[in-house]
Amino acid sequence: MIERERLQDFVGNGDKAKGTFSDAEMQRRLDAIRKHMADNNVDAALLTSYHNINYYADFMYCQFGRRYGFFVDHDHATSISAGIDGGQPWRRTFGGRNLTYTDWQKDNYFHAIRQIIGKARRIGIEFDHVNIDLLNLLKAEFPGVEFVDIAAPAMRLRMIKSAEEIAHITEMARIADLGGAACVEATAVGVPEHEVALHSTATMVRKIAKSWPDGELLDTWTWFQSGINTDGAHNPVTSRKLQRGDILSLNCFPMVAGYYVALERTLFAEEASDEHIRLWQFNCDVHDRGKELLVPGAKCSDIASELNEMYAAADLLQYRSFGYGHSFGVLSHYYGREAGLELREDCDTVLEPGMVVSMEPMITIPEGQPGAGGYREHDILVIEEGGNRNITGFPYGPDHLIVKNAAKAKAA
């Protein structure tokens, strides 16, 4: 039987990639998690999620059924990656320490951890990410180790953005606005949803490549929904062709280095009924009030309650389907977000300067009723001393987004 080595050495395979953020910013993040570890007698942390590995290492892995990690003790930080990725994890990991394991034995991931675990006997892991199988394997492989939760404190550290992060997110929001303009440009009666979405996504990817010439072009996408497909916020793109009078929803999502922003808007193809306009304008009014409420000291649950009252007074509360907004940063549609900062009735987090939060009220009127469809507006705001700063610039509402020239374009 042919045997291969359990680890491979890709350190030095090519030049180190230019980091998304400065060395000082990345060191700040490691210092912050190490301070929590020191304060709580944690010897090391084994981070396993997309968001935490990306945040603390500047490396976004591609899972494909394999395990990844970022092992942080009080002296070193080392990414653990699969051999299929070659030297890319080493090139991207801040600080340059990387261990690559092979597929030749199923426990090689744990063999890699064993090389760096040292004398650590109290290790933080992500209780909201590590599944039962992995937890049992960790306990079996390292019987003398106590595993404690580090997911919640790691998330809290991510919730307050640095100046570099805010600048990064602000530029992404500008690109999302350009994606929205591309959606409007491509919107025409007879054009399929997917053609509008493709035009928007291609526009954003090209803009990202100019703004981040050393970055990886990964995961930017657009959902463009029409008619019945607008009833859910996360409904996928289809080949349905736009029809005159359709309610439309553009959802532009540029992704840069694991960071996500969104632009979401309600539109109409060529015309809108009086009831559609009434509902649309009311949702815009809720959106406007919601943005006014995003200030330091405001409690997430209180914001949700006040906006609920607006909908209830208009007999529309029953048509709401999800929270009013959430934190922005390292997140995505497939690996989650900072759950501790959600504008929902069950979240009592208090807003602080440095947080970045969306306001995105939505109502869905069922098919067959006057004004049927899903209505959603979405802006991103930076919480600052004394108020907020809106980094979304795309217009919204009936005065701007009834696309009058839609019927004049040829179908794709």
N, C-alpha and C positions, 0 to 999 in steps of 0.2 A: 504494500500500500504506500503510495506516495504521500509524504508529509511535507507541509510547508510551514514557514515560520508563523508564529502567532501575532507578531507585530511587524509592521513595515515602517521604514524611516523615510518620510517625505520632507523632513526638515531641510530647508535649503534648496528645495526644488523650485527654482525661479526666484524672483525678487518679491519681497513683501509688498502687498497691495497697499495703496494709499488708504488710510482709515477714513471712515465716514466722518468721524469727529476727531478732535485734537487728542494728543496723548494725555494732556492735562484733564480733559473731560472724561476719558475712559478711566484714568486713574482715580478721578473723583468717585466714579461709580463703584470701583472695587474698594476704595477706602470706606465708602458708606456701608457696603454689605459686610465688610470686615469689622466695622465698628459694632454693627448689630451682633455679629458672631462673638466678639469679645465681651460685649455686655451680657450675653446670654450663655456664656460658657460653651460655645459651639466651636469645635476644633476645625471643621472644614464644612464646605457646602458642595453637594453634587447637584448642580442644576441640570435639568433634563428637557425643559420645555423650549419650544421655538423662541418664545418671547424673552425668557430670561437668558438663554445662551446668546441670543442676538444682542440684548441690551448690555450685558456685562462683558461679552467677548468680541462684538462686532462681526460675528459669524452666523450666517443664516444657513442652517443645514437642510438637506433634502432627505427626508426620512426613508421613504421607500421600504418600510418594514425592518429597518435597522435601528439600533439604539445609538444615541449621541449623549454627550455630557460636557459639562464645563466644571472642572474640579478646582475649587478655590479654597486654599488654606491661608494661613496668616503670612506666608512668605511667597507663595507661587500661585499661578493660575494656569491651568492646562486644559485645552480642548481635547476631547476624545471623539474620534471620528472613524468611519469605516473606510476600508481601502479603496472602495469604488470611487471615492471622491479625489483620489490622488493627493496632490499637494495644496489644493485649494483651501481646505480648512486651515492649514498652517499659514498660508499667505494672508488669510483674512483675520486670524485670531490676534487680538491685541496682546502684545508682549511676546508672541512668537512661540510659546510652548504648546506642543501638540503631540499626542500619541495616536497612531493609526493602527487599528486592529484588522486582522484578516478574517475571512469567512470560513477558514479551514476547520475551526472547532467552534461549537455553538456558544461556548462560554468565554470567548476571547475578549469580549467587552469587559467582563469582570477581571480578566487577567490584566487588561490595561489599567483598570482602576487600582489593582493590587500593586502596580509599580510605583504609584504616587501616594497611596493612602498613608504611608508612614505610621506614626503613632496615634493618628486620629481615632478617637473612640466615641465621640459625640458628633454626628454628622447631620447637617441639615439637608433635607430633600423636600421636593414639592409635593405636598400631600394632595393637591388638586390636579396633579399631573401623573404621578407615579401610580400605575395600576396595581391590582392585587398580585398579578404574576410577577411583576418586576420587584415589588416590595418583598415577596416571599423569597425570590432569588437573592436579593441583596442581603436579607437576613441569613440565608443559608451560606452564602459566600463569605460573609463577614460576621460570624457569630458573636464576636466580642464587641460589636459596635451598637450603639444606641442611635436610632434614627428619629430625628425630630423635625417638625414642620418649619420650613423657611419660606414657603410660598407667599404667605400673607405679608410678612415684613418686606420681602423682595418687591412685592407689588406696591406697597406703600411708598417705597423709595422711588419707584418708577412714576408715581402719580404726580410728583412735583418736577416740572421740566426745567432744565437749565437754559441759559440764554442761547447756547448752541443748538439745543433741541428745538427751541421755539423758532429760531431762524430757519432751521431745516424744515419744520412743519409749515412755516409761512410760505416758503418757496414752493412746497408741494401744493399748498392751497391755491397759489397762483396758477399752477399747471392744471389743477382740477377745473378752475374757471375756464381755461383754454379748451379743456375737454368738453365742457358744457357748451361752449360756443360751437365746437365741431359737431356736437349732437344737433343743435339747432340748424346749422348749415346743411346737414344731411337729411333733415326731417322733410319728408314729402309724402303726400298721399300716393299709395301704391308701392312705397319702398318697404322692404322687410325690416323688422326690428334689428336683425343681426347686421345688416349693412350700415345702419346708423351707429351701432355699437362698435363695429370694426373701425369706422372712420374716427370715432372719438378716441379709441384705444391707441391707434397708430399715431394720432396727433400727440397724445400725452407721452408715449414712449419716446418719440423723437425729441420732445422738449426736455424730458428727463436726461436723455443722453447728452444734451448740450449743457445742462446745469450741473450734471455729475459725470464728467467725462471718464472718471476712474471708477465709477460705480458699476454694480451688476444690474442688468435690466431684467427684473424678476417680478412677475405676478400682477402687473398693472392690468386693470380690466374695466369694462363698462357693462352695466345692465341698462338696457333701454326697453321699457315695457309700454304696451299699448292696450287700450280697451280693458277687457277682463283681466289681462295679465298685470294690471296695476294694483290688484287687490291685496297683494303681499309685498312687503318692502324688499324681500330677498328673492323674488321670483326670477328665474333665469331667463335669458334671452331666448326667443323663439324665431321662427321664420314667418310669423304672422305679418301680413302687409297692412300698413297704416291706412285707415279709412277717414274720410272727411268727418269731422266732429268727434274723433277719438280723443279721449283723455289719454295723456302720455306721461311717462315718468322717466326722467334721465337720472342716472346714478353713475357718477364718474369716480373712479378709485385709483389714483396713482399710488404706486408702492415704490418706496426708495429705501433700501437697506433695512427692510422689515417694518418701516414706518408707513402708516396708512393715513390718508385723509379721504374725505368724501365731499362731493357736491351732489345734492339731490334737489330736483325741482319738478313741479307739476307744469305741464304744457298742454296745449290743445292743438289739434290739426285743423287749421283753417277757421273753425268756429266753435263756440261753446254755448250751450243753452243757458237760460237765465238761472236755473237752479244750480247748474254746474258752477257758474260764476259766483253765485251767492255762497255756496259751500267753500269754494276755493278761497274767496276773499276772507271768509271767517277763519279758515285755517291759517291764512297769512296773518290775521290779527292775533291769533294765539301765538304764532311764531314771533311776532314783534314783541308781545308782552313777555314771552319766555326769555328773550334775549335781554330785556331790561332787568330780569330777576337774577341773572348770572353775575353776582358780585361777591366779593369776599365776605364771609360770615353767613351767607345764605346756606340753608340746609337743603340737601337734595330732595328729601321727602316733602318739605314745605313748598318748594317750587312746583313739584308734581301736584300737590294738593290745590294750589291756587289755579293752575291751568285746568285741572279737573273741574273746578267750579265754573270756569268759563264755558267749557263744553257742556256741562250739566245745565247751565242756564239756557243754552241754545238747544237742549234736548238732543245732543250729539255724543254724549259721553259713552254711550253703548257702542259707538262705532270706532272707538280707540282700540288699538291692538298691542301696543308695546310702550316702553318708556319714552321720555321726552328727550333723551340725549345720553351721551356717555363720554368717557375720557378718550383722548387721542394720544398716540405714541406708537409703541411697538405692538401692533395688533393686526389681525387679518380675519377674513371670513373663514379660514380653516384652522386658525390656532388661537382664537379667543382674544380677550382684552382685559383691561383692569376693572374687574367686577366690583371693586370697592368704590368706584366713582361712577354711579349711574343715576340719572334723574328719574328715580322711581319712588313709589310710595313706601317701599321697604328698605330704602337706603338713607341712613342718617348722617352720611359724610357731610362735613361742612366745607364749603369752597374756600380755597386759599390762593393767594397770588402764586403764579407759576403753574397752576393747573390749566389744562387745555380741554375744553368741553364743547360738545355740539349742542345745538338746539334743533330738534327735528320732530315736531308734532305731526302725527298722521291720523287720519280717519279714513275708513273704508265704508262706502255706501254700497249695500248689496245690489247685485245685478237685478234688474227689473224695477228698481225704485228710481224716481226722478233724481238726476244728479249722480247716477251710479259711477263707482270707480274709486280708486285710491288717491288721496291727496297728501302730498308730503313736501315740505320745504326743509332745508338743512343748511345751517351755517356753522362755522367753527369759530369759537371765541377763546381768547387768551385771558384768563383772570389776572387782573392787575390791581395794584393798590387803588382803592376807591372806585373800581368799576371793572370794565372789560374792554378788550380790543377785538373787533370782528376782522378776521383775516380772510373771510369769504367776500368776494366782490361781485358775484354774478347776480343779475336782477331776478326778481320773482314777482308773481302775481299777474292778474288779468291784464294789466296795462302793458305788460312786457312780453308775455310768453304764449299768446295765441299766434301761432305761426301762420301768418296770413298768406305767404307765398307757397304754402305746402302743395296746393293742387296744381301749381304751374310746372312743377318738376316732373321729369320722366321717371317712370318706375325703373328700379335697378334690374 
